[in-house]
Amino acid sequence: MSYDLFFRLRNSDSRFAIPEFRKYFEARPRYEIKELQAWYSNGDSGVYFQFQYSDEGIDSETKSGADALILPVTFNLNYFRPHPFALEAEPEVAAFVREFDLTVNDPQMSGMGDGEYTTEGFFRGWNAGNAFALGAVVSAQPAQNLPALPSSRIEAVWRWNFGCARRQAEVGNTVFVPRIFLFDYGGEARTGVAWADGIPILLPKVDTLLVSRVKLAPKRWFRSQKDVVVMAWSDLEQIVGRFRMISAELECYELFYDATPLDIAQVVRSKIPPTEMPKVVGFDRVLDRELLEQVL
């Protein structure tokens, strides 16, 4: 199930064909052109969607009359997704509409219908369809555990991850800016980051830290054995409190230093590797808790 949006040229003198389609999306970041599909995928945020040129044999310039205004292009965004999928997709749709001076045909319930594109109309249509799709899935499989987080938390994680590259450039290469992962604990979603050996880090407040140990690994038979330990935020809460806290998308701490502080090294060394690692779950599978509660 997906949100499907169709487009029309406003002016019959305008030209839109396969070369225009490819040229436009090839120039935009995060798109991969596969034949007649422009696939958007953001490895930092986990968001993806597509524009599809579906009619290879007929371009707008070869049609006549009213049909000449119909573009053989559709936008597709899956339902059963957290709401930041729409937040990231909407600017891309709006930019496409502006570039080619388009109107839209939005057949979704609560959608825009046939006419002008609006940001508010896009969100209204996608949100209504997403709620309907979620309700249908839950009705069909009521017993399944669906990982969920509050909408505000999901959006904060998305905004942090979306800005990771920019923030890394700001702090430089001597400090690690982690991407936030999501873990599924029996249907309960938790946030986490990966951290190596207590290196300098801009550390967002998360539930779980997966710390790989090399220099800080305990020695066995006089040699360090590489491993990974799991830490809860509470393990570091008192320690990070002495570092500068800044307000970004999430509360985060500047653990900036030349050498790993002794108390951080000690708490990392004290942990025992778990018998089972937390299960990573994709951002696309964690749902808005408020929406899920509405359909349960």
C-alpha positions in Angstrom: 0.0 0.0 0.0 1.4 3.4 -0.9 0.7 7.0 -1.5 0.7 7.6 -5.3 0.8 11.1 -6.7 0.3 12.0 -10.4 1.3 15.2 -12.3 0.2 17.5 -15.1 1.9 20.2 -17.0 0.2 23.6 -16.6 1.3 24.8 -20.0 0.8 22.9 -23.2 3.9 24.6 -24.6 6.1 23.0 -21.9 8.2 20.0 -22.8 8.8 17.1 -20.5 10.3 13.8 -21.8 12.6 11.1 -20.6 15.8 13.3 -21.0 14.3 16.0 -18.8 13.3 13.3 -16.2 16.8 11.8 -16.1 18.7 15.2 -16.1 16.6 16.6 -13.3 17.1 13.7 -10.9 20.7 13.0 -11.8 21.5 16.5 -10.5 19.8 16.0 -7.2 21.6 14.4 -4.2 20.6 10.9 -2.9 18.9 9.8 -6.1 19.9 6.7 -8.1 18.6 6.4 -11.6 17.6 2.9 -12.6 16.3 2.8 -16.1 13.1 4.9 -15.8 13.1 5.0 -12.0 14.5 7.8 -9.8 15.1 6.1 -6.5 15.7 8.3 -3.4 17.6 6.7 -0.5 19.1 8.4 2.5 21.6 6.1 4.2 21.7 8.4 7.3 18.0 8.8 7.9 16.8 5.5 6.5 14.1 7.2 4.3 13.4 6.1 0.8 10.8 6.7 -2.0 10.7 6.9 -5.8 9.6 8.8 -8.9 8.7 6.5 -11.8 8.6 7.4 -15.5 6.1 4.7 -16.4 5.4 5.3 -20.1 8.6 4.9 -22.0 7.0 5.0 -25.4 5.0 8.3 -25.1 6.5 11.6 -24.1 4.4 14.8 -23.5 5.5 16.3 -26.8 4.0 13.4 -28.8 0.5 13.7 -27.3 -2.3 16.0 -28.3 -5.0 18.0 -26.5 -5.6 17.5 -22.8 -3.6 14.3 -22.8 -0.5 16.3 -23.6 -0.6 17.8 -20.1 -0.5 14.4 -18.4 2.9 13.3 -17.3 3.8 9.6 -17.4 5.4 10.2 -14.0 4.2 9.0 -10.6 5.6 9.6 -7.1 5.4 6.7 -4.7 5.8 6.7 -0.9 5.1 3.5 1.0 2.5 3.5 3.8 3.1 1.7 7.2 6.0 4.0 7.8 6.9 6.5 10.6 5.8 10.1 9.8 9.3 11.5 9.0 9.2 9.6 5.7 6.6 12.2 4.6 8.6 15.0 6.2 11.7 14.1 4.1 9.7 13.4 0.9 7.6 16.5 0.8 10.3 19.0 -0.1 11.4 16.7 -3.0 7.9 16.6 -4.4 7.5 20.4 -4.0 10.8 21.0 -5.8 9.7 18.8 -8.7 6.4 20.6 -9.0 8.1 24.0 -9.0 10.8 23.0 -11.4 8.3 22.0 -14.2 5.4 24.2 -13.2 3.1 21.3 -12.5 -0.3 20.6 -11.0 -1.2 17.3 -9.4 -3.8 14.6 -9.3 -4.0 13.1 -5.8 -6.6 10.3 -5.7 -6.0 9.4 -2.1 -8.8 9.8 0.5 -8.3 13.2 2.1 -5.9 14.1 -0.7 -5.6 17.2 -2.8 -7.7 15.9 -5.7 -7.0 17.4 -9.1 -5.4 20.8 -8.9 -2.7 22.8 -7.2 -0.1 21.1 -5.1 0.1 22.2 -1.4 2.4 21.1 1.4 -0.6 20.9 3.7 -2.5 18.7 1.2 0.4 16.4 0.8 0.7 15.7 4.6 -3.1 15.4 5.0 -3.3 12.8 2.2 -0.3 10.8 3.3 -1.2 10.8 7.0 -4.8 9.7 6.3 -3.6 6.9 4.0 -0.9 5.8 6.4 -3.4 5.6 9.3 -5.8 3.5 7.1 -2.9 1.2 6.1 -1.8 0.7 9.7 -5.3 -0.1 10.8 -5.7 -2.7 8.0 -2.4 -4.4 9.0 -3.3 -4.4 12.7 -6.8 -5.8 12.0 -5.3 -8.6 9.9 -2.6 -9.5 12.4 -3.7 -8.2 15.8 -1.3 -10.3 17.8 2.0 -9.1 16.3 4.4 -6.9 18.3 5.1 -3.7 16.4 8.0 -1.6 17.6 6.9 1.9 18.2 8.1 5.2 19.7 6.4 8.5 20.5 6.1 10.7 17.4 8.3 13.4 19.0 11.0 10.9 19.7 10.9 9.4 16.2 11.1 12.9 14.7 14.0 13.8 16.9 16.0 10.7 15.9 15.2 11.4 12.2 16.4 15.0 12.5 19.6 14.0 14.3 20.4 11.3 11.6 19.5 13.6 8.7 21.9 16.2 10.0 24.8 13.8 10.9 27.0 14.6 7.9 26.6 18.4 8.4 27.3 18.1 12.1 30.4 15.9 11.5 31.8 18.5 9.1 31.2 21.2 11.8 33.1 19.4 14.6 35.9 17.9 12.4 37.4 14.5 12.0 38.8 14.2 15.6 35.3 13.8 17.0 32.9 11.1 16.2 29.2 12.0 15.4 27.2 8.8 15.6 24.1 7.9 13.7 21.3 6.7 16.0 20.1 3.1 15.6 16.9 1.6 16.7 16.6 -1.7 18.5 13.6 -4.0 19.0 13.2 -5.4 22.5 10.2 -7.7 22.1 8.1 -5.0 20.4 9.5 -2.1 22.4 11.8 0.2 20.4 14.8 1.7 21.9 17.4 4.1 20.7 21.2 3.5 20.6 24.5 4.4 19.1 27.8 2.5 18.4 30.9 3.8 20.1 34.5 2.6 19.9 36.8 2.5 22.8 35.5 5.6 24.4 36.8 7.9 21.6 35.9 11.6 21.6 32.2 11.8 20.6 29.3 14.1 20.3 27.0 11.8 22.3 23.2 12.1 22.0 21.1 10.9 24.9 20.0 7.4 23.9 18.8 4.3 25.7 21.6 2.0 24.7 25.3 2.2 23.7 27.1 -0.6 21.9 30.8 -0.1 22.7 33.4 -2.0 20.7 36.5 -2.6 22.8 40.0 -2.9 21.5 42.3 -0.8 23.6 39.8 -1.0 26.5 39.2 -4.7 26.2 40.2 -6.8 29.2 43.4 -8.8 28.8 43.3 -12.6 28.7 46.6 -14.4 28.7 48.4 -11.0 28.5 46.6 -10.0 25.3 43.5 -7.8 24.7 40.6 -9.7 23.2 38.4 -7.5 20.9 34.7 -7.6 21.9 31.5 -5.5 22.1 29.6 -4.6 25.3 26.2 -3.1 25.8 25.8 -0.2 28.1 22.7 1.6 29.3 22.5 5.4 29.5 22.4 5.2 33.3 25.9 3.7 33.2 27.2 7.0 31.9 24.7 9.5 33.2 26.7 10.9 36.1 29.9 10.9 34.0 28.6 12.8 31.0 27.0 15.4 33.3 30.3 17.1 33.8 30.7 17.7 30.0 29.0 20.5 28.1 25.5 19.7 27.1 24.1 21.3 23.9 20.5 21.4 22.6 20.2 19.9 19.2 17.5 17.7 17.9 18.3 15.6 20.9 20.0 16.5 24.2 23.7 15.7 23.5 27.0 16.0 25.2 30.4 17.1 24.0 32.7 14.3 25.2 35.7 16.0 23.7 39.1 15.1 25.1 42.7 14.2 24.1 42.7 10.9 26.0 39.8 8.8 27.3 39.1 9.9 30.8 39.8 7.3 33.5 36.2 7.0 34.7 34.9 6.4 31.2 37.6 3.8 30.6 36.8 2.1 33.9 33.1 1.8 33.2 33.7 0.5 29.7 36.2 -2.1 31.0 33.9 -3.2 33.7 31.2 -4.5 31.4 30.7 -8.2 30.4 29.8 -8.9 26.8 26.2 -10.0 26.5 25.2 -13.5 25.4 22.9 -12.0 22.8 23.2 -8.6 21.1 20.3 -6.2 20.7 18.3 -6.7 17.5 18.7 -3.7 15.2 15.5 -2.7 13.5 15.2 -0.4 10.4 13.9 3.1 10.8 11.1 2.2 8.3 9.7 -0.4 10.7 9.3 1.7 13.9 5.9 3.2 14.0 4.4 6.3 15.6 3.1 5.1 19.0 0.2 7.6 19.1 -1.0 6.4 15.7 -0.6 2.8 16.6 -2.7 3.3 19.8 -5.5 4.9 17.7 -6.0 1.7 15.7 -5.5 -0.9 18.4 
